[in-house]
Structure formats: C-alpha cells, structure tokens
Amino acid sequence: MRPIDARGRAVLTPVVLALLPVVAGAGSQTFDFRAGGNAAGNPRYDTSTGFGFEPGSYRFSIRVAEGNWQVAVRLGPTRAPTSVDVLAELRRFMGSVRTKRRKSTEIRIVTNVRAPALGGLPENATGGTEVRLKPREIGSLDWDDRLTIELDPATPLESITIEPADVPTLYLAGDSTVTDQPQSPNASWGQRLPAFFAPDIAVANHAESGETLKSFVTEQRLDKLLSRLRTGDWVMIQFGHNDQKTQWPQTYAEAATTYRAWLRTYVAEIRRRGATPLLVTSPERRNFDAAGRIVPSLGDYPDAMRAVARDDGVALIDLNAASVRVYQALGPRLAPHAFADDGSDKTHFNEYGAGLLARCVVEALRAADPALTAGLETHLAALPRFDPDHPELPK
C-alpha cells in the first residue's frame, strides 16, 4: 500500500475502496465496455440512451437523478502494474489504484451529483427557484443531470456499475480555494478531499470561485445546499479571501462585525436541520519576507472565525495556520511548486499543493474535539499521519 505519492495524491487500494459493496439490484445500472457489451466501442453520450463518453474526452457520463451514487469501476489487466487516477464529476479526485498484470481490478467510490433547481418551491418563491450560476458554470459537469467518471484514455476499462447510495454527506461551502477547478493542473483542497474519506460518505463540493458569505446566499447556493441537507450530515464553511475586498462593497463583510454575524447565520441554519457545521479558516497567500517567513494577508478574518468557533461551540479546522506551516517548511524556493500558473499565482493551487492542504484539513479534523465533529473523523480512510512542518516535497 502506498497511501500518498510524491505529488501529494491519496493512493487508495481495492481493499479500502471495497468497504461499501456495489451489488446489482434495484436502481443499479451496469455498462459493459467489452466486445458485445452495451457500451462496447466507447459510444459518445446520447440523450436517447442516457449514457456515453463526453465529446473529446475519456469522461463517461450516465444520466441520473441528483443525490449520492455508489460507483464500481472494473479495470482490465495491464502489461505492468499501473497507477490509475479516478476522477468524478468536474475533476473531483477520488483516489488512485494500481492495476494488475493478470487479472482485473475493481475500484469502488461514492460521489455526489447535483442540479441547479432548488425543487419543491412555488414559481413565485422569493429569490428564485434555482442557483444563479456564473457563465463558466453553465453546462458544467458539476451542475448537470449526469454522473461522470473520468479515467486515463490508456486505461483498459471493462465495466462501470452504479446505484443510489444511502450514505451521509459532507458539504463544502467556500471560494476558489475550495471549488472544483475545471482545468488541470489547477486544483483546490476541496477537490482533492474526497480521496481521503472511505466510501461510506459522499463529499458534495458547492464552493465556487469569487464567492463570499453574502454572495453564496444571494446566488441561492446556500439555499441549494440546505435543501439537500439531512440530519447527520456535515458542512465545512470557508470564506474570507473575497469577504475582505472593500472594492466589492456589495459583498464586503467587516471581520469584527458582519463577517462574524454571517458565519453565525450559517451555523444556525445548518444546526436547525440537524446537521453539524465545521469552520475552516482560509489558507494564507504565499507572500514571503526576506527572512523566509509568510507575511499575513487575511487581516483579522482568521481570528474572527476562531472566535466564532470558540464562542458558538463549533469545530475549527485552522487551515490558515496549517498552510503557513506548509509554505514555510517548503521555503521560498520550493513553495511556488504548490501553486497554479507555475507558481506565479500566490493564492490558488495545483494538484500537488491542493493535496497538501487537503491533508492539513484531514489532520485538523483528526485533532478536533470529537464532541463537536459528530463522528465525521470516523469516515476517514486509513492514512498515515501528516505533519505540516514536514510535507512531501514536489518532484
């Protein structure tokens, strides 16, 4: 078993992924890619059949209702053992698994599918009846009526079996450092997080670039999240990068007053539905001083969130502090290798950096007061401990 590779990826074995069996039955569908199978020849997606490969990609989509789905992907033997990444929806990293030389390998995951419509509302509902998507989100794999699985084109795919999954859900609410980034090698910690959980829970990433506590409400994103929330679910909340922008007066939230008030509103709405909130401080930007120390750029926002967590009895994941430890451990020379645009971006991450921050979130969850996490840590996959002061180095 090789849980974490040199790119900071979670490498999950079939033993770990098989915790939640997928058995053909009511509501299940199987797609056979072998000769004579119903998906032989890699057909393109067809609205009449409701399945097929997306144009110009090795993404296989199946029309489904929104919700959580169990997926079993069966890969054929390869000439040599090969590490295969499994992605779902819009590049959500579900883990990696090694193929075998002489027999097939089965990968089992749980993923979440959603659509913009809020559902169950009258046409004259205040605020509208669906999420107000940004132009880049329209037609996105994150907001459609399809479950999408992405593999490497060289992967010998034998079959995919899906069925509805009655499992709890971890929801993510946040900004661009949390959202599913559409283009490789860009990534976020929220996009890499699913691989660190066992397949007895789904991760539903509702974060979006440019969001603030206020805009997440006015665009109906919080309403959408709350409409799907069930008793026993969890919500991680991370905002701050954009809330501090005074040049955006409509969504600016002062750290000492309105920012704290909005956080408490989120906490109250989540708890009202029997779910558990967790507050995540925003990761720091990569600004080093001459001595190789990170210069804080988020003002009083991390402390404001820490205060709300303390005063309201909410679990805190202090990603701000952990991210500073990671950057300083890598140093000014290596830290840029964790960021987008070949390091020229000091806020957003590539797959390696996003993987490191996702590990920070996992470690903070492990260290949190279990009385405040409602058992979320029990759904983590079997992984070794991660020390932010000694992160895996980039290749």
C-alpha positions as CSV (number, residue, x, y, z in Angstrom):
1,M,0.0,0.0,0.0
2,R,1.3,3.4,-1.0
3,P,-1.2,5.9,0.6
4,I,0.4,9.2,-0.6
5,D,2.6,9.5,-3.7
6,A,5.2,12.2,-4.5
7,R,2.5,14.5,-6.0
8,G,0.5,14.5,-2.7
9,R,-2.2,12.2,-4.1
10,A,-4.1,9.7,-2.0
11,V,-3.5,6.3,-3.4
12,L,-6.3,4.0,-2.4
13,T,-6.2,0.3,-2.7
14,P,-9.1,-2.0,-3.7
15,V,-9.2,-3.2,-0.1
16,V,-10.0,0.3,1.2
17,L,-12.4,1.1,-1.7
18,A,-14.4,-2.1,-1.3
19,L,-15.8,-1.1,2.1
20,L,-19.2,-0.4,0.6
21,P,-20.1,-3.2,-1.9
22,V,-22.0,-2.4,-5.1
23,V,-24.4,-5.2,-5.8
24,A,-26.6,-5.2,-9.0
25,G,-30.2,-4.8,-8.0
26,A,-33.0,-2.3,-7.8
27,G,-31.9,1.0,-9.2
28,S,-28.5,-0.3,-10.4
29,Q,-27.1,0.0,-13.9
30,T,-24.1,-1.7,-15.5
31,F,-22.3,-0.6,-18.6
32,D,-20.1,-3.2,-20.2
33,F,-17.3,-1.9,-22.4
34,R,-16.1,-5.4,-23.6
35,A,-17.0,-6.8,-27.0
36,G,-20.7,-7.4,-27.2
37,G,-21.4,-5.2,-24.2
38,N,-24.0,-2.4,-24.1
39,A,-21.2,0.2,-24.0
40,A,-18.7,-1.6,-26.4
41,G,-16.9,0.7,-28.8
42,N,-16.9,3.7,-26.4
43,P,-20.1,5.3,-27.7
44,R,-20.5,9.1,-27.4
45,Y,-23.1,10.4,-25.0
46,D,-26.5,10.1,-26.5
47,T,-29.6,11.8,-24.9
48,S,-31.8,8.9,-26.1
49,T,-29.8,6.3,-24.3
50,G,-28.7,8.5,-21.4
51,F,-25.0,7.3,-21.4
52,G,-21.8,7.5,-23.3
53,F,-18.5,9.4,-23.4
54,E,-18.4,13.2,-23.4
55,P,-17.0,14.6,-26.7
56,G,-13.2,14.9,-26.9
57,S,-12.5,13.3,-23.5
58,Y,-12.3,10.0,-21.7
59,R,-15.2,11.0,-19.4
60,F,-18.1,8.5,-19.3
61,S,-21.4,10.0,-18.3
62,I,-24.7,8.5,-17.2
63,R,-28.0,10.4,-16.8
64,V,-29.1,10.1,-13.2
65,A,-31.2,11.9,-10.6
66,E,-29.3,14.2,-8.2
67,G,-28.0,12.6,-5.0
68,N,-25.3,10.2,-3.8
69,W,-24.2,7.3,-6.0
70,Q,-22.1,4.2,-5.5
71,V,-19.8,3.5,-8.4
72,A,-17.8,0.3,-9.2
73,V,-15.3,0.7,-12.0
74,R,-13.7,-2.5,-13.2
75,L,-10.4,-2.2,-15.0
76,G,-8.8,-5.0,-17.1
77,P,-5.3,-6.4,-16.6
78,T,-2.3,-4.4,-17.9
79,R,1.2,-5.4,-19.1
80,A,2.7,-3.9,-15.9
81,P,1.0,-2.6,-12.7
82,T,0.0,1.0,-13.4
83,S,-1.3,3.7,-11.1
84,V,-4.7,4.9,-12.3
85,D,-6.4,8.2,-11.1
86,V,-10.1,8.1,-10.7
87,L,-12.0,11.4,-11.1
88,A,-15.7,12.1,-10.8
89,E,-17.9,15.0,-12.0
90,L,-15.6,18.0,-12.6
91,R,-12.2,16.5,-11.8
92,R,-13.0,15.6,-8.2
93,F,-10.1,13.4,-7.2
94,M,-11.5,10.1,-5.8
95,G,-8.1,8.4,-5.4
96,S,-5.6,6.2,-7.3
97,V,-5.4,2.5,-7.6
98,R,-2.9,0.1,-9.2
99,T,-3.9,-2.3,-11.9
100,K,-2.8,-5.9,-12.0
101,R,-0.9,-7.8,-14.7
102,R,-3.0,-10.9,-14.9
103,K,-6.5,-10.1,-13.5
104,S,-9.0,-7.3,-13.3
105,T,-9.1,-4.6,-10.6
106,E,-12.3,-3.1,-9.2
107,I,-12.4,0.4,-7.8
108,R,-15.4,1.5,-5.6
109,I,-16.3,5.0,-4.8
110,V,-19.2,7.2,-3.7
111,T,-19.8,10.5,-5.4
112,N,-22.5,13.3,-5.4
113,V,-24.5,14.6,-8.3
114,R,-26.5,17.9,-8.3
115,A,-28.6,20.2,-10.5
116,P,-29.3,23.9,-10.2
117,A,-33.0,23.6,-9.5
118,L,-34.0,24.0,-5.8
119,G,-37.0,21.8,-6.2
120,G,-40.3,21.9,-4.3
121,L,-40.7,25.7,-4.5
122,P,-43.6,27.7,-5.9
123,E,-42.8,29.7,-9.1
124,N,-43.1,33.0,-7.2
125,A,-40.7,31.9,-4.5
126,T,-38.6,34.9,-3.2
127,G,-35.1,34.8,-4.6
128,G,-35.9,32.4,-7.5
129,T,-36.1,28.6,-7.8
130,E,-32.6,27.7,-8.9
131,V,-28.9,28.5,-8.3
132,R,-27.7,31.6,-10.2
133,L,-24.8,30.0,-12.0
134,K,-21.9,32.0,-13.3
135,P,-21.2,31.8,-17.1
136,R,-18.4,29.3,-16.6
137,E,-20.7,27.0,-14.6
138,I,-23.4,26.8,-17.2
139,G,-23.2,23.3,-18.8
140,S,-20.5,22.3,-16.3
141,L,-20.2,18.7,-15.2
142,D,-20.8,19.9,-11.6
143,W,-24.3,21.2,-12.5
144,D,-26.0,18.7,-14.9
145,D,-28.2,15.6,-14.9
146,R,-25.2,13.3,-15.3
147,L,-22.9,11.2,-13.2
148,T,-19.4,11.5,-14.8
149,I,-16.4,9.3,-14.3
150,E,-13.0,10.3,-15.8
151,L,-10.1,7.9,-16.4
152,D,-6.8,7.9,-18.4
153,P,-7.5,7.0,-22.0
154,A,-5.0,4.2,-21.8
155,T,-6.9,2.5,-19.0
156,P,-8.4,-0.9,-20.1
157,L,-12.0,-0.2,-18.9
158,E,-14.2,-3.3,-18.6
159,S,-17.4,-2.1,-16.8
160,I,-19.0,0.6,-14.7
161,T,-21.8,-0.2,-12.3
162,I,-23.8,2.4,-10.4
163,E,-26.6,2.5,-7.9
164,P,-28.1,5.0,-5.4
165,A,-26.1,5.3,-2.2
166,D,-27.9,5.9,1.1
167,V,-24.9,7.5,2.9
168,P,-24.3,10.7,4.9
169,T,-22.9,13.7,3.1
170,L,-20.1,16.2,3.8
171,Y,-21.0,19.5,2.1
172,L,-18.3,22.2,1.3
173,A,-19.2,25.9,1.1
174,G,-16.4,28.2,0.0
175,D,-14.5,30.1,-2.6
176,S,-11.9,29.3,-5.4
177,T,-9.5,27.7,-3.0
178,V,-12.2,25.1,-2.2
179,T,-14.1,24.7,-5.5
180,D,-13.7,22.1,-8.3
181,Q,-11.2,23.7,-10.6
182,P,-12.0,22.8,-14.2
183,Q,-8.6,22.8,-15.8
184,S,-5.6,20.6,-14.9
185,P,-3.2,21.1,-13.2
186,N,-5.1,23.6,-11.2
187,A,-6.9,22.2,-8.1
188,S,-8.3,23.0,-4.7
189,W,-8.2,21.3,-1.3
190,G,-12.0,20.6,-1.6
191,Q,-11.4,19.0,-5.0
192,R,-8.8,16.6,-3.5
193,L,-10.6,15.9,-0.2
194,P,-12.9,13.0,-1.4
195,A,-9.9,10.7,-1.8
196,F,-9.2,10.9,2.0
197,F,-12.6,9.6,3.0
198,A,-13.8,6.0,2.9
199,P,-16.6,5.1,0.5
200,D,-19.2,5.3,3.3
201,I,-19.7,9.0,2.9
202,A,-20.2,11.4,0.0
203,V,-18.4,14.8,-0.4
204,A,-20.6,17.4,-2.1
205,N,-18.5,20.4,-3.1
206,H,-20.8,23.5,-3.5
207,A,-17.9,26.0,-3.4
208,E,-17.4,28.4,-6.3
209,S,-14.8,31.0,-7.4
210,G,-15.3,34.5,-6.2
211,E,-17.8,33.6,-3.5
212,T,-18.3,35.4,-0.2
213,L,-20.6,34.7,2.7
214,K,-23.1,37.2,1.2
215,S,-23.0,36.2,-2.4
216,F,-23.3,32.5,-1.5
217,V,-26.7,33.4,-0.1
218,T,-27.9,35.9,-2.8
219,E,-27.0,33.4,-5.6
220,Q,-29.1,30.7,-3.8
221,R,-26.1,28.5,-3.2
222,L,-26.7,28.2,0.5
223,D,-30.4,27.5,-0.2
224,K,-29.4,24.7,-2.6
225,L,-27.1,23.2,0.0
226,L,-29.6,23.5,2.8
227,S,-32.3,22.0,0.6
228,R,-30.3,18.7,0.3
229,L,-29.0,18.7,3.9
230,R,-30.2,15.8,6.1
231,T,-29.9,15.1,9.8
232,G,-26.5,13.7,10.5
233,D,-24.7,15.5,7.6
234,W,-21.9,17.9,7.9
235,V,-20.9,21.3,6.3
236,M,-17.4,22.8,6.1
237,I,-17.5,26.6,5.7
238,Q,-14.5,28.5,4.4
239,F,-14.8,32.2,3.4
240,G,-12.5,35.2,3.8
241,H,-10.4,35.8,0.8
242,N,-13.2,37.7,-1.0
243,D,-15.1,38.9,2.0
244,Q,-12.2,41.2,2.9
245,K,-12.3,43.0,-0.5
246,T,-13.6,46.5,0.2
247,Q,-13.6,47.1,-3.6
248,W,-16.6,44.8,-3.7
249,P,-18.9,46.8,-1.4
250,Q,-22.0,44.6,-2.1
251,T,-20.3,41.6,-0.5
252,Y,-17.7,43.1,1.8
253,A,-18.1,41.9,5.4
254,E,-16.1,43.6,8.1
255,A,-14.2,41.0,10.2
256,A,-15.3,42.3,13.6
257,T,-19.0,42.7,12.8
258,T,-20.8,41.5,9.7
259,Y,-18.4,38.6,8.9
260,R,-19.0,37.1,12.3
261,A,-22.7,37.6,12.1
262,W,-22.9,35.9,8.7
263,L,-20.9,33.0,10.0
264,R,-23.3,32.6,12.9
265,T,-26.3,32.7,10.4
266,Y,-24.7,29.7,8.5
267,V,-24.1,27.8,11.7
268,A,-27.7,28.4,12.9
269,E,-29.3,27.3,9.6
270,I,-27.2,24.1,9.5
271,R,-27.9,23.2,13.1
272,R,-31.6,23.9,12.6
273,R,-31.6,21.0,10.1
274,G,-29.9,18.6,12.4
275,A,-26.5,18.8,10.7
276,T,-23.1,19.7,12.0
277,P,-21.1,22.8,10.9
278,L,-17.3,23.0,10.8
279,L,-15.5,26.3,10.3
280,V,-12.4,26.3,8.1
281,T,-10.0,29.4,8.3
282,S,-8.8,30.5,4.8
283,P,-5.4,29.3,3.6
284,E,-2.9,32.1,3.6
285,R,-1.4,33.6,0.4
286,R,2.2,32.8,-0.4
287,N,4.0,36.1,0.4
288,F,7.4,35.6,2.0
289,D,9.5,38.2,3.7
290,A,13.3,38.5,3.4
291,A,13.7,36.0,6.3
292,G,11.6,33.3,4.6
293,R,8.5,33.9,6.8
294,I,5.0,34.2,5.5
295,V,3.5,37.7,5.6
296,P,-0.2,37.5,6.7
297,S,-2.6,38.9,4.1
298,L,-6.0,38.0,5.6
299,G,-6.1,40.6,8.4
300,D,-8.4,39.8,11.3
301,Y,-10.6,37.3,9.4
302,P,-8.9,34.1,10.6
303,D,-9.1,35.3,14.2
304,A,-12.7,36.3,13.7
305,M,-13.6,32.8,12.6
306,R,-11.6,31.3,15.5
307,A,-13.6,33.5,17.9
308,V,-17.0,32.4,16.4
309,A,-15.9,28.7,16.6
310,R,-14.9,29.2,20.3
311,D,-18.0,31.2,21.3
312,D,-20.5,29.1,19.5
313,G,-19.0,25.7,20.1
314,V,-18.2,24.9,16.5
315,A,-15.4,22.6,15.4
316,L,-12.5,24.6,13.9
317,I,-10.2,23.5,11.2
318,D,-7.4,26.1,11.3
319,L,-6.2,25.7,7.7
320,N,-4.8,29.2,7.8
321,A,-2.2,28.3,10.5
322,A,-1.5,24.9,8.8
323,S,-1.0,26.4,5.4
324,V,1.6,28.9,6.8
325,R,3.5,25.9,8.3
326,V,3.5,24.1,5.0
327,Y,4.7,27.1,3.0
328,Q,7.5,27.9,5.5
329,A,8.6,24.2,5.6
330,L,8.9,24.2,1.8
331,G,10.5,27.6,1.8
332,P,10.6,30.4,-0.9
333,R,12.3,28.1,-3.4
334,L,10.0,25.1,-3.3
335,A,6.7,26.6,-2.2
336,P,5.9,28.0,-5.7
337,H,5.7,24.4,-7.0
338,A,2.5,24.0,-5.0
339,F,0.7,26.9,-6.7
340,A,-1.1,27.4,-10.0
341,D,0.3,29.0,-13.1
342,D,3.8,27.5,-12.5
343,G,3.9,29.4,-9.2
344,S,3.1,32.9,-10.4
345,D,-0.3,32.6,-8.7
346,K,0.2,33.1,-4.9
347,T,-3.4,32.2,-3.9
348,H,-4.5,29.2,-5.9
349,F,-3.0,25.7,-6.0
350,N,-2.0,23.0,-8.4
351,E,-2.8,19.3,-7.7
352,Y,0.3,18.8,-5.5
353,G,-0.4,21.9,-3.4
354,A,-4.1,21.1,-3.1
355,G,-3.3,17.6,-1.9
356,L,-1.1,19.0,0.8
357,L,-3.8,21.4,2.0
358,A,-6.4,18.6,1.9
359,R,-4.1,16.6,4.2
360,C,-4.0,19.6,6.6
361,V,-7.8,19.6,6.7
362,V,-7.7,15.8,7.5
363,E,-5.2,16.2,10.3
364,A,-7.1,19.1,11.8
365,L,-10.3,17.1,11.7
366,R,-8.5,14.2,13.5
367,A,-7.3,16.7,16.2
368,A,-10.7,18.4,16.6
369,D,-12.9,17.9,19.7
370,P,-14.9,14.8,18.8
371,A,-17.8,16.2,20.7
372,L,-18.0,18.9,18.0
373,T,-17.4,16.8,14.9
374,A,-20.3,14.4,15.3
375,G,-18.2,11.5,14.2
376,L,-17.0,12.9,10.8
377,E,-13.5,11.7,11.5
378,T,-14.7,8.1,11.7
379,H,-15.3,8.2,8.0
380,L,-11.7,9.0,7.1
381,A,-9.8,6.4,5.0
382,A,-6.8,4.6,6.6
383,L,-4.0,7.1,6.1
384,P,-0.7,7.8,7.8
385,R,-0.3,11.0,9.9
386,F,0.6,14.1,8.1
387,D,2.9,16.8,9.6
388,P,2.5,20.3,8.0
389,D,6.1,21.0,9.1
390,H,7.4,18.1,7.0
391,P,5.3,18.0,3.8
392,E,6.1,15.7,0.9
393,L,8.4,17.5,-1.4
394,P,7.4,18.3,-5.0
395,K,9.1,16.4,-7.9
